């Protein structure tokens, strides 16, 4: 006689204070001379990166995300003006101390960055793995409880696990999108960026055998 079975899905979500932040910013230059755009991007980038290193020691934490110089066309132009250029050098600076985000943004504002593209609070790999494991354990427990309730409704008890799968794990970073120009003067700068807990979720599917109570 084939044993009866029950298949259930369990879910669990764990929240944790972020221990990593990524600040994305850009320097921008526009001119009718491409060489001027290249030079200005280089000069402005050098100034910003030097300030991040001097004030925060972050030279190794800054990475280039995009570098482009494009010819521009206004909405009313049918052809591109080959002498009208716009250059963007986009960076991300990664912080392990989320309390320093505001100070880093202030440094960007006062040293030549042109736009703040995004601030993302996240978990380091080690913290994420700890949360992921906790979420999976919670999901398995949730699945067992679901199966037990279903079994008891038919006067059955859970026996052994036939099959178990971790269907999904996911984390949800906290994003503070901006995309606005950084045009404040030094005396206006005092940035306070609020963060929230990052959530890590897991879903499992489990099949149990059942026996009579």
N, CA and C of each residue as an Amber inpcrd file, in Angstrom:
protein
   639
   0.8520000  -1.1980000   0.0000000   0.0000000   0.0000000   0.0000000
   0.8840000   1.2430000   0.0000000   0.5940000   2.1460000  -0.8930000
   1.3830000   3.3720000  -0.9790000   1.0440000   4.3210000   0.1630000
   2.0580000   4.8240000   0.8150000   1.8290000   5.7820000   1.8940000
   1.1830000   7.0400000   1.3520000   0.3050000   7.6280000   2.1710000
  -0.2580000   8.9290000   1.8290000   0.8190000   9.9880000   1.9970000
   0.7270000  11.0310000   1.2130000   1.6940000  12.1220000   1.3200000
   0.9610000  13.4640000   1.3080000   1.6460000  14.4810000   1.7470000
   1.1310000  15.8400000   1.6840000   2.2700000  16.7520000   1.2280000
   1.9570000  17.6130000   0.2900000   2.9500000  18.5590000  -0.2190000
   2.5600000  19.9730000   0.2240000   3.5100000  20.6990000   0.7730000
   3.2250000  22.0370000   1.2930000   4.3400000  22.9940000   0.8890000
   4.0450000  24.2770000   1.0120000   5.0240000  25.3340000   0.7670000
   5.1850000  26.1580000   2.0350000   6.4200000  26.4500000   2.3640000
   6.7000000  27.2810000   3.5330000   7.4400000  28.5450000   3.1380000
   7.1580000  29.6170000   3.8550000   7.7990000  30.9000000   3.5770000
   8.2900000  31.5240000   4.8690000   9.3490000  32.3230000   4.7340000
   9.8750000  33.0540000   5.8950000  10.6480000  34.2640000   5.4060000
  10.5520000  35.3590000   6.1570000  11.2890000  36.5740000   5.8420000
  12.0440000  37.0410000   7.0800000  13.3110000  37.3590000   6.8770000
  14.1810000  37.8590000   7.9480000  14.5690000  39.2900000   7.5970000
  14.5740000  40.1700000   8.5820000  15.0180000  41.5430000   8.3580000
  16.2890000  41.8100000   9.1550000  17.1550000  42.6280000   8.5760000
  18.4370000  42.9310000   9.2060000  18.8430000  44.3610000   8.8770000
  19.5260000  45.0060000   9.8310000  20.0500000  46.3470000   9.5960000
  21.1350000  46.2910000   8.5330000  21.0630000  47.1370000   7.4970000
  22.0820000  47.0950000   6.4470000  23.4770000  47.3950000   6.9870000
  24.4730000  46.6820000   6.4860000  25.8580000  46.9230000   6.8840000
  26.7150000  47.2900000   5.6770000  26.0480000  47.7130000   4.5890000
  26.7580000  48.1310000   3.3830000  25.8860000  49.1500000   2.6380000
  26.5380000  50.1200000   2.0510000  25.8140000  51.1220000   1.2660000
  26.6040000  51.4230000  -0.0020000  25.8840000  51.6780000  -1.0850000
  26.5040000  52.0450000  -2.3510000  25.9360000  53.3880000  -2.7990000
  26.8150000  54.3630000  -2.9640000  26.4180000  55.6940000  -3.4130000
  26.8560000  55.8500000  -4.8630000  25.8900000  56.0410000  -5.7660000
  26.1890000  56.1970000  -7.1910000  26.1030000  57.6700000  -7.5660000
  27.1350000  58.1590000  -8.2490000  27.1760000  59.5730000  -8.6110000
  27.8620000  59.7220000  -9.9660000  27.7380000  60.9140000 -10.5440000
  28.3230000  61.1600000 -11.8620000  28.9530000  62.5410000 -11.9260000
  29.9790000  62.6480000 -12.7750000  30.4790000  63.9490000 -13.2030000
  30.1000000  64.0940000 -14.6720000  29.7210000  65.3060000 -15.0420000
  29.1750000  65.5430000 -16.3800000  29.8570000  66.7570000 -16.9960000
  30.0760000  66.7030000 -18.3000000  30.6410000  67.8430000 -19.0180000
  29.9660000  67.9690000 -20.3760000  29.7180000  69.2150000 -20.7910000
  29.1500000  69.4920000 -22.1080000  29.9450000  70.6120000 -22.7760000
  30.2700000  70.4080000 -24.0390000  31.0060000  71.4270000 -24.7810000
  30.9350000  71.0960000 -26.2650000  31.2180000  72.1060000 -27.0990000
  31.2330000  71.8400000 -28.5350000  32.5740000  71.3020000 -29.0130000
  33.5010000  71.1330000 -28.0700000  34.8160000  70.5730000 -28.3690000
  34.9760000  69.2730000 -27.5780000  35.1040000  68.1700000 -28.2770000
  35.1870000  66.8810000 -27.5950000  36.3810000  66.7990000 -26.6600000
  37.5060000  67.3910000 -27.0480000  38.6980000  67.3320000 -26.2080000
  38.4890000  68.0670000 -24.8930000  37.6780000  69.1130000 -24.9300000
  37.3600000  69.8510000 -23.7050000  36.5260000  68.9740000 -22.7680000
  35.5660000  68.2530000 -23.3420000  34.7390000  67.3560000 -22.5320000
  35.6070000  66.2950000 -21.8640000  36.5020000  65.6960000 -22.6160000
  37.4010000  64.6810000 -22.0670000  38.2420000  65.2590000 -20.9360000
  38.7920000  66.4370000 -21.1520000  39.6380000  67.0720000 -20.1540000
  38.8620000  67.4220000 -18.8930000  37.6510000  67.9620000 -19.0640000
  36.8570000  68.3480000 -17.9000000  36.4230000  67.1250000 -17.0930000
  36.0510000  66.0650000 -17.7810000  35.6960000  64.8390000 -17.0680000
  36.8750000  64.3240000 -16.2550000  38.0430000  64.3620000 -16.8580000
  39.2390000  63.8900000 -16.1690000  39.5600000  64.7590000 -14.9610000
  39.5180000  66.0930000 -15.1450000  39.8380000  67.0110000 -14.0470000
  38.8310000  66.8980000 -12.9050000  37.5360000  66.8830000 -13.2480000
  36.5060000  66.8080000 -12.2070000  36.5510000  65.4690000 -11.4760000
  36.7870000  64.3990000 -12.2250000  36.8830000  63.0860000 -11.5890000
  38.0710000  63.0340000 -10.6340000  39.1950000  63.5670000 -11.0640000
  40.3890000  63.5860000 -10.2150000  40.1230000  64.3370000  -8.9220000
  39.4200000  65.4680000  -9.0140000  39.1180000  66.2620000  -7.8240000
  38.2090000  65.5120000  -6.8620000  37.1510000  64.9080000  -7.3990000
  36.1990000  64.1860000  -6.5530000  36.8580000  62.9800000  -5.8950000
  37.5950000  62.1990000  -6.6640000  38.2140000  60.9910000  -6.1210000
  39.2840000  61.3310000  -5.0840000  40.0230000  62.4060000  -5.3170000
  41.0310000  62.8260000  -4.3520000  40.3760000  63.2290000  -3.0370000
  39.2350000  63.9020000  -3.1160000  38.5240000  64.3130000  -1.8970000
  37.9910000  63.1010000  -1.1410000  37.4630000  62.1110000  -1.8620000
  36.9780000  60.8940000  -1.2030000  38.1100000  60.1610000  -0.5030000
  39.2880000  60.1440000  -1.1280000  40.4370000  59.4870000  -0.4970000
  40.9340000  60.2790000   0.7050000  41.0480000  61.5900000   0.5450000
  41.5950000  62.4250000   1.6160000  40.6700000  62.4690000   2.8260000
  39.3780000  62.5960000   2.5990000  38.4490000  62.7710000   3.7040000
  37.9020000  61.4570000   4.2600000  37.8890000  60.4040000   3.4300000
  37.2610000  59.1610000   3.8660000  38.1060000  57.9120000   3.6090000
  39.2490000  58.0500000   2.9100000  40.0890000  56.8990000   2.6200000
  39.4000000  55.8600000   1.7590000  38.7200000  56.3190000   0.6980000
  37.8560000  55.4330000  -0.0690000  38.3310000  55.1440000  -1.4890000
  39.5940000  55.3390000  -1.7800000  40.0470000  55.1850000  -3.1640000
  39.7840000  53.7880000  -3.7170000  39.9880000  52.7510000  -2.9070000
  39.8090000  51.3870000  -3.4060000  38.3430000  50.9790000  -3.4830000
  37.4570000  51.7410000  -2.8630000  36.0380000  51.4050000  -2.8390000
  35.2580000  52.0630000  -3.9720000  35.9140000  52.8820000  -4.7850000
  35.2470000  53.5880000  -5.8690000  35.4690000  52.8380000  -7.1780000
  34.3780000  52.5410000  -7.8780000  34.4740000  51.8360000  -9.1590000
  33.7100000  52.5950000 -10.2470000  34.2330000  52.5390000 -11.4550000
  33.5570000  53.1570000 -12.5940000  32.4080000  52.2690000 -13.0610000
  31.2430000  52.8690000 -13.2600000  30.0800000  52.1570000 -13.7720000
  29.8240000  52.4460000 -15.2530000  30.1720000  53.6600000 -15.6560000
  29.9410000  54.0030000 -17.0650000  30.7870000  55.2060000 -17.4360000
  31.3210000  55.1810000 -18.6390000  32.0290000  56.3330000 -19.1950000
  31.5650000  56.4860000 -20.6340000  31.0060000  57.6500000 -20.9620000
  30.5100000  57.8390000 -22.3190000  30.6320000  59.2950000 -22.7350000
  30.8910000  59.5010000 -24.0210000  30.8670000  60.8240000 -24.6330000
  30.0320000  60.6940000 -25.8990000  28.9230000  61.4120000 -25.9340000
  27.9780000  61.2800000 -27.0330000  27.7430000  62.6230000 -27.7140000
  27.5100000  62.5490000 -28.9930000  27.0740000  63.7430000 -29.7140000
  25.5930000  63.9600000 -29.4270000  25.2200000  65.1940000 -29.2330000
  23.8710000  65.5200000 -28.8050000  23.0070000  66.0240000 -29.9520000
  21.7180000  65.7800000 -29.8090000  20.7340000  66.2890000 -30.7700000
  19.5440000  66.8290000 -29.9870000  19.1550000  68.0430000 -30.2600000
  17.9870000  68.6030000 -29.5970000  16.7370000  67.9850000 -30.2130000
  15.5980000  68.0370000 -29.5220000  14.3710000  67.4280000 -30.0540000
  13.9490000  67.9810000 -31.4070000  14.4130000  69.1970000 -31.7640000
  13.9780000  69.8280000 -33.0020000  15.0210000  69.7070000 -34.1160000
  16.1360000  69.0260000 -33.8160000  17.1610000  68.8340000 -34.8320000
  16.9240000  67.5280000 -35.5750000  17.0440000  67.5720000 -36.8940000
  16.9040000  66.3530000 -37.6690000  18.2180000  65.5970000 -37.7550000
  19.3370000  66.2960000 -37.6400000  20.6380000  65.6500000 -37.6990000
  21.4550000  66.0170000 -36.4760000  22.3700000  65.1300000 -36.1310000
  23.2460000  65.3700000 -34.9930000  24.2750000  66.4300000 -35.3520000
  24.4640000  67.3530000 -34.4390000  25.5450000  68.3310000 -34.5870000
  26.8150000  67.6790000 -34.0630000  27.7490000  67.3750000 -34.9420000
  28.9350000  66.6240000 -34.5560000  29.8350000  67.3930000 -33.5940000
  29.5770000  68.6690000 -33.4170000  30.4200000  69.4560000 -32.5260000
  29.7670000  69.7130000 -31.1680000  28.6590000  69.0370000 -30.8830000
  27.9650000  69.2200000 -29.6110000  28.0900000  67.9220000 -28.8270000
  28.8550000  67.9320000 -27.7320000  29.1820000  66.7020000 -27.0090000
  28.7510000  66.7820000 -25.5500000  28.3810000  65.6060000 -25.0180000
  28.0530000  65.4820000 -23.5970000  28.7420000  64.2270000 -23.0630000
  29.5390000  64.4280000 -22.0340000  30.2730000  63.3150000 -21.4460000
  29.8050000  63.0330000 -20.0280000  29.7610000  61.7560000 -19.6730000
  29.3720000  61.3250000 -18.3260000  30.3570000  60.2750000 -17.8320000
  30.8570000  60.4680000 -16.6290000  31.6500000  59.4410000 -15.9560000
  30.9090000  59.0990000 -14.6690000  30.3090000  57.8990000 -14.6390000
  29.4930000  57.4700000 -13.5050000  30.2830000  56.5170000 -12.6150000
  30.1680000  56.7420000 -11.3120000  30.9030000  55.9550000 -10.3240000
  29.9490000  55.4000000  -9.2610000  30.4230000  54.3840000  -8.5630000
  29.7780000  53.9120000  -7.3380000  30.8440000  53.7800000  -6.2580000
  30.5400000  54.3320000  -5.0940000  31.4400000  54.1750000  -3.9490000
  30.7330000  53.2990000  -2.9250000  31.4010000  52.2260000  -2.5090000
  30.8180000  51.2570000  -1.5820000  31.3380000  51.4990000  -0.1700000
  30.4100000  51.5750000   0.7790000  30.7500000  51.8610000   2.1760000
  30.3600000  50.6870000   3.0580000  31.2180000  50.3690000   4.0060000
  30.8830000  49.3440000   4.9930000  30.3390000  49.9620000   6.2710000
  30.3820000  51.2840000   6.3670000  29.8030000  52.0120000   7.4950000
  28.6750000  52.8770000   6.9450000  27.4430000  52.4220000   7.1200000
  26.3080000  53.1370000   6.5340000  26.0760000  54.5000000   7.1680000
  26.6270000  54.7330000   8.3460000  26.4620000  56.0300000   8.9970000
  27.2480000  57.1240000   8.2760000  28.1440000  56.7430000   7.3790000
  28.9820000  57.7290000   6.6860000  28.3870000  58.1880000   5.3620000
  27.2290000  57.6670000   5.0030000  26.6420000  57.9990000   3.7020000
  26.4350000  59.4900000   3.5480000  25.8540000  60.1330000   4.5480000
  25.6000000  61.5640000   4.4660000  26.8720000  62.3690000   4.2880000
  27.9220000  62.0110000   5.0310000  29.1960000  62.7290000   4.9150000
  29.8150000  62.5400000   3.5310000  29.6940000  61.3350000   2.9820000
  30.2370000  61.0860000   1.6450000  29.4900000  61.9130000   0.6080000
  28.1740000  61.9820000   0.7160000  27.3990000  62.7950000  -0.2140000
  27.8080000  64.2630000  -0.1130000  28.0180000  64.7440000   1.1160000
  28.4670000  66.1330000   1.2890000  29.7990000  66.3670000   0.5820000
  30.6950000  65.3930000   0.6760000  31.9920000  65.5010000  -0.0020000
  31.8040000  65.5600000  -1.5170000  30.9110000  64.7520000  -2.0350000
  30.6410000  64.7750000  -3.4760000  30.1040000  66.1300000  -3.9100000
  29.1760000  66.6440000  -3.1430000  28.5490000  67.9270000  -3.4830000
  29.5690000  69.0490000  -3.5590000  30.4760000  69.0780000  -2.6080000
  31.4010000  70.2060000  -2.4960000  32.6780000  70.0340000  -3.3100000
  32.7960000  68.9130000  -4.0340000  34.0430000  68.6870000  -4.7730000
  33.8410000  68.3300000  -6.2330000  32.6930000  68.6970000  -6.7890000
  32.5700000  68.6360000  -8.2370000  31.6720000  67.5830000  -8.8370000
  31.0570000  66.7150000  -8.0260000  30.1050000  65.7590000  -8.6050000
  28.8790000  66.5200000  -9.0980000  28.3260000  66.0910000 -10.2210000
  27.2070000  66.8100000 -10.8210000  25.8450000  66.2020000 -10.5400000
  25.7940000  64.9110000 -10.2710000  24.4970000  64.3060000  -9.9580000
  24.6710000  63.1540000  -8.9860000  23.6820000  63.0000000  -8.1200000
  23.5990000  61.8580000  -7.2230000  22.5500000  60.9290000  -7.8160000
  22.9880000  59.7720000  -8.3010000  22.0960000  58.9060000  -9.0650000
  21.2940000  57.9540000  -8.1930000  21.9040000  57.4400000  -7.1330000
  21.1940000  56.4830000  -6.2870000  21.9990000  56.2180000  -5.0210000
  21.2800000  55.9070000  -3.9450000  21.9010000  55.4060000  -2.7180000
  21.1910000  54.1030000  -2.3710000  21.9500000  53.0350000  -2.2720000
  21.3620000  51.7260000  -1.9770000  21.9740000  51.1490000  -0.7100000
  21.1030000  50.7860000   0.2360000  21.5350000  50.1180000   1.4610000
  21.3280000  48.6200000   1.2800000  22.3570000  47.8390000   1.6560000
  22.3040000  46.4140000   1.3920000  23.0220000  45.6610000   2.5040000
  23.1590000  44.3700000   2.3120000  23.8700000  43.5140000   3.2650000
  25.1560000  43.0120000   2.6350000  26.2010000  42.9200000   3.4370000
  27.4300000  42.3010000   2.9690000  27.1600000  40.8270000   2.7000000
  28.0440000  40.1870000   1.9490000  27.8340000  38.7780000   1.5870000
  27.7090000  37.8810000   2.8160000  28.5550000  38.1250000   3.8100000
  28.5210000  37.2590000   5.0000000  27.2190000  37.4450000   5.7740000
  26.7620000  38.6930000   5.9190000  25.5110000  38.9430000   6.6280000
  24.3310000  38.3820000   5.8510000  24.3630000  38.5320000   4.5240000
  23.2850000  37.9820000   3.7000000  23.2000000  36.4710000   3.8580000
  24.3540000  35.7850000   3.8500000  24.3300000  34.3330000   3.9800000
  23.7370000  33.9050000   5.3190000  24.0660000  34.6300000   6.3960000
  23.4940000  34.3190000   7.7030000  21.9770000  34.4900000   7.6850000
  21.5130000  35.5910000   7.0860000  20.0760000  35.8510000   7.0110000
  19.3910000  34.8260000   6.1120000  20.0430000  34.4610000   5.0280000
  19.4690000  33.4800000   4.1030000  19.2690000  32.1450000   4.8070000
  20.2740000  31.7060000   5.5570000  20.1580000  30.4400000   6.2680000
  19.0280000  30.4890000   7.2880000  18.9220000  31.6270000   7.9860000
  17.8480000  31.7780000   8.9730000  16.4830000  31.7540000   8.2850000
  16.3840000  32.4130000   7.1270000  15.1170000  32.4390000   6.3950000
  14.7370000  31.0440000   5.9090000  15.7130000  30.2750000   5.4370000
  15.4210000  28.9130000   4.9740000  14.9360000  28.0450000   6.1360000
  15.6130000  28.1520000   7.2850000  15.1660000  27.3830000   8.4550000
  13.7450000  27.7620000   8.8470000  13.4550000  29.0470000   8.7920000
  12.1060000  29.4990000   9.1210000  11.0810000  28.9940000   8.1230000
  11.4560000  28.9500000   6.8460000  10.5410000  28.4640000   5.8190000
  10.2640000  26.9710000   5.9970000  11.2900000  26.2070000   6.3550000
  11.1010000  24.7700000   6.6000000  10.1690000  24.5590000   7.7880000
  10.3510000  25.3380000   8.8360000   9.4760000  25.2340000  10.0090000
   8.0390000  25.5980000   9.6420000   7.8910000  26.6360000   8.8140000
   6.5560000  27.0410000   8.3730000   5.8980000  25.9240000   7.5650000
   6.6800000  25.2770000   6.7000000   6.1460000  24.1730000   5.9020000
   5.7030000  23.0160000   6.7950000   6.5180000  22.7100000   7.7910000
   6.1600000  21.6110000   8.6920000   4.8650000  21.9240000   9.4380000
   4.7100000  23.1450000   9.8960000   3.4820000  23.5250000  10.5970000
   2.2650000  23.4050000   9.6850000   2.4310000  23.8370000   8.4210000
   1.3260000  23.7260000   7.4630000   0.9570000  22.2640000   7.2530000
   1.9580000  21.4180000   7.1030000   1.7070000  19.9990000   6.8780000
   1.0650000  19.3520000   8.1000000   1.5050000  19.7330000   9.2730000
   0.9410000  19.1620000  10.5030000  -0.5400000  19.5020000  10.6350000
  -0.8970000  20.7720000  10.3350000  -2.2970000  21.1850000  10.4280000
  -3.1570000  20.3910000   9.4500000  -2.6400000  20.2470000   8.2170000
  -3.3830000  19.4880000   7.2130000  -3.5360000  18.0260000   7.6290000
  -2.4760000  17.4460000   8.1820000  -2.5200000  16.0430000   8.5890000
  -3.5030000  15.8420000   9.7290000  -3.4760000  16.7020000  10.7030000
  -4.3640000  16.5660000  11.8610000  -5.8260000  16.6780000  11.4580000
  -6.1000000  17.4420000  10.4060000  -7.4820000  17.5750000   9.9500000
  -8.0460000  16.2510000   9.4640000  -7.1560000  15.3260000   9.0590000
  -7.5720000  13.9910000   8.5880000  -7.1380000  12.8970000   9.5460000
  -6.8470000  13.2860000  10.7780000  -6.4400000  12.3250000  11.8070000
  -5.2050000  11.5310000  11.3840000  -4.2390000  12.2600000  10.7910000
  -2.9830000  11.6620000  10.3740000  -1.8260000  12.3760000  11.0790000
  -0.6620000  11.7370000  11.0240000   0.5320000  12.3720000  11.5910000
   1.6370000  12.3810000  10.5340000   2.5190000  13.3960000  10.6320000
   3.6450000  13.4630000   9.7070000   4.6300000  12.3580000   9.9890000
   5.2220000  11.8480000   8.9210000   6.2470000  10.8300000   9.0820000
   7.5590000  11.3880000   8.5340000   8.0570000  10.8620000   7.4520000
   9.3520000  11.2880000   6.9210000   9.1870000  12.2350000   5.7390000
  10.2870000  12.9110000   5.4290000  10.3040000  13.8130000   4.2720000
  10.5800000  12.9990000   3.0110000   9.7230000  13.1550000   2.0080000
   9.9310000  12.4880000   0.7200000  10.8520000  13.3400000  -0.1500000
  10.5610000  14.6240000  -0.2000000  11.3470000  15.5380000  -1.0360000
  11.2710000  16.9460000  -0.4600000  12.3860000  17.6610000  -0.5780000
  12.4250000  19.0440000  -0.0960000  13.2240000  19.8830000  -1.0820000
  12.6940000  21.0520000  -1.4290000  13.3720000  21.9590000  -2.3550000
  13.3210000  23.3800000  -1.8270000  14.4530000  24.0660000  -1.9590000
  14.4730000  25.4960000  -1.7040000  14.1230000  26.1610000  -3.0240000
  12.9040000  26.6690000  -3.1280000  12.4070000  27.1890000  -4.3990000
  12.9450000  28.5830000  -4.7100000  13.1230000  29.3980000  -3.6700000
  13.5090000  30.7830000  -3.9370000  14.0950000  31.4140000  -2.6930000
  15.1470000  32.1850000  -2.8650000  15.6170000  33.0880000  -1.8300000
  15.8070000  34.4590000  -2.4720000  15.5450000  35.4820000  -1.7120000
  15.5930000  36.8160000  -2.2910000  15.9070000  37.8340000  -1.2080000
  16.6410000  38.8700000  -1.5990000  16.8350000  39.9880000  -0.6690000
  16.3450000  41.2700000  -1.3200000  15.8960000  42.1950000  -0.5100000
  15.3250000  43.4370000  -1.0110000  16.1040000  44.6220000  -0.4460000
  17.1250000  45.0940000  -1.1950000  17.8750000  46.2690000  -0.7440000
  16.9590000  47.4920000  -0.6460000  17.3820000  48.4490000   0.1610000
  16.6360000  49.6990000   0.3010000  17.2820000  50.7330000  -0.6020000
  16.5170000  51.2600000  -1.5590000  17.0570000  52.1960000  -2.5340000
  16.5070000  53.5900000  -2.2900000  17.3980000  54.5720000  -2.3860000
  17.0120000  55.9700000  -2.2720000  17.4030000  56.6550000  -3.5730000
  16.5750000  56.5140000  -4.5980000  16.8880000  57.0900000  -5.9020000
  16.7990000  58.6050000  -5.8420000  17.7040000  59.2360000  -6.5800000
  17.6990000  60.6950000  -6.5960000  17.6440000  61.2050000  -8.0240000
  18.7740000  61.1330000  -8.7310000  18.8100000  61.5900000 -10.1000000
  18.7050000  63.0950000 -10.2360000  19.0110000  63.8220000  -9.1730000
  18.9260000  65.2760000  -9.2200000  20.3240000  65.8660000  -9.2590000
  20.4160000  67.0600000  -9.8200000  21.7080000  67.7390000  -9.8800000
  22.1490000  68.1390000  -8.4820000  23.4460000  68.0890000  -8.2460000
  24.0010000  68.5060000  -6.9680000  24.4780000  69.9480000  -7.1240000
  23.6510000  70.8710000  -6.7180000  23.9600000  72.2730000  -6.9590000
  23.9600000  73.0930000  -5.6770000  24.0420000  72.4430000  -4.5200000
  24.0530000  73.1690000  -3.2630000  25.4350000  73.7600000  -3.0080000
  25.4720000  74.8860000  -2.3470000  26.7400000  75.4690000  -1.9580000
  27.2210000  74.7970000  -0.6830000  28.4620000  75.0000000  -0.3480000
  29.0620000  74.3170000   0.7920000  28.3020000  74.5880000   2.0840000
  27.8530000  75.8380000   2.2790000  27.1780000  76.1550000   3.5330000
  25.7910000  75.5210000   3.6240000  25.2520000  75.0770000   2.4710000
  23.9320000  74.4550000   2.4710000  23.9960000  72.9540000   2.7240000
  25.1890000  72.3950000   2.7360000  25.3270000  70.9420000   2.7520000
  25.2260000  70.3870000   4.1630000  24.2890000  69.4960000   4.3500000
  24.1640000  68.7270000   5.5810000  23.2020000  67.5900000   5.2840000
  23.7240000  66.5010000   4.7950000  22.8870000  65.4320000   4.2690000
  22.6510000  64.3510000   5.3050000  21.4020000  63.9560000   5.4410000
  21.0360000  62.8700000   6.3430000  20.1660000  61.8950000   5.5540000
  20.7230000  60.7290000   5.2290000  19.9990000  59.7410000   4.4350000
  19.5240000  58.6240000   5.3630000  18.2230000  58.4590000   5.4500000
  17.6500000  57.4450000   6.3270000  17.6760000  56.0810000   5.6510000
  18.0390000  55.0590000   6.4220000  17.9710000  53.7070000   5.8720000
  16.8960000  52.9020000   6.5960000  16.5690000  51.7660000   6.0540000
  15.6050000  50.8390000   6.6340000  16.2040000  49.4420000   6.6050000
  15.5950000  48.5410000   7.3660000  16.0890000  47.1700000   7.3740000
  15.9510000  46.5380000   5.9890000  16.9260000  45.7180000   5.6520000
  16.8830000  44.9350000   4.4180000  16.2140000  43.5980000   4.7230000
  15.3210000  43.1470000   3.8600000  14.6340000  41.8820000   4.0830000
  15.2200000  40.7830000   3.1970000  15.3010000  39.5960000   3.7750000
  15.7510000  38.4040000   3.0560000  14.6710000  37.3460000   3.2290000
  14.1630000  36.8350000   2.1240000  13.0590000  35.8740000   2.1830000
  13.4560000  34.5430000   1.5460000  12.7540000  33.5040000   1.9470000
  12.9870000  32.1690000   1.3970000  11.6570000  31.4370000   1.2690000
  11.5630000  30.6150000   0.2400000  10.3890000  29.7640000   0.0230000
  10.8700000  28.3380000  -0.2160000  10.2610000  27.3810000   0.4850000
  10.6250000  25.9730000   0.3060000   9.3610000  25.1680000   0.0220000
   9.5320000  24.0720000  -0.6740000   8.4390000  23.1130000  -0.8780000
   8.8850000  21.7680000  -0.3050000   7.9790000  21.1470000   0.4500000
   8.3190000  19.8950000   1.1330000   7.1620000  18.9060000   0.9630000
   7.5290000  17.6540000   0.7170000   6.5350000  16.5800000   0.6750000
   6.8230000  15.6050000   1.8140000   5.7810000  15.3270000   2.6270000
   5.9150000  14.4170000   3.7550000   5.0610000  13.1710000   3.5360000
   5.5240000  12.0500000   4.0860000   4.6400000  10.8820000   4.1770000
   3.7710000  11.0210000   5.4150000   2.6020000  10.3770000   5.3710000
   1.6400000  10.4390000   6.4700000   1.3020000   9.0310000   6.9470000
   1.0400000   8.9170000   8.2390000   0.5780000   7.6430000   8.8070000
  -0.6490000   7.9150000   9.6550000  -1.3890000   6.8740000   9.9220000
  -2.5570000   7.0250000  10.7560000  -2.1650000   7.3830000  12.1910000
  -2.9580000   8.2360000  12.8190000  -2.6810000   8.6380000  14.1990000
  -2.9050000   7.4700000  15.1400000
